[in-house]
Amino acid sequence: MRITIAVHGHFRQTSAIGNEEMTFALPDAGGLRIRDLLETLNIVEEEIRQITINGRPARLDESVRHRTKLEFYPRR
């Protein structure tokens, strides 16, 4: 499974993603949720204002699928 992740605001300095978006190849574990990625990305749940999946608003408990583009927007 391949996913692309982009971050905005201060997440560009504090997350594991940095200034550019990154594409990851992950095993298709089935049931991988956005929340499951946060620790690896060094993003704190309470700092998230909005998440989008392929441009539409998403929740932390949504599953991630092949060819998903996730974007994280901070509160500040």
Residue, then its C-alpha position, 0 to 999 in steps of 0.5 A: m500500500r502506498i500513501t502520501i502525507a503532507v503537513h502544514g504550518h508548524f508540523r513542517q518543522t516538528s513532524a517526521i515529514g518536513n517541508e515536502e510531502m512524502t510517499f510511503a510504501l506500507p504493508d497492507a495491514g487492513g484496518l490501518r487508521i490515521r491515528d495509528l500513524l501519528e506516533t511514527l510521524n511525530i504528530v501530537e493528536e491534540e495539536i491537529r486542527q484538521i485532517t484531509i484524505n484526498g482533499r476531503p475532511a477526515r477523522l482520526d479513526e478512518s482507515v487508510r487505503h492504497r493511494t491515499k493522500l493525507e494532509f495534517y493541519p495544526r491548530r496554530 
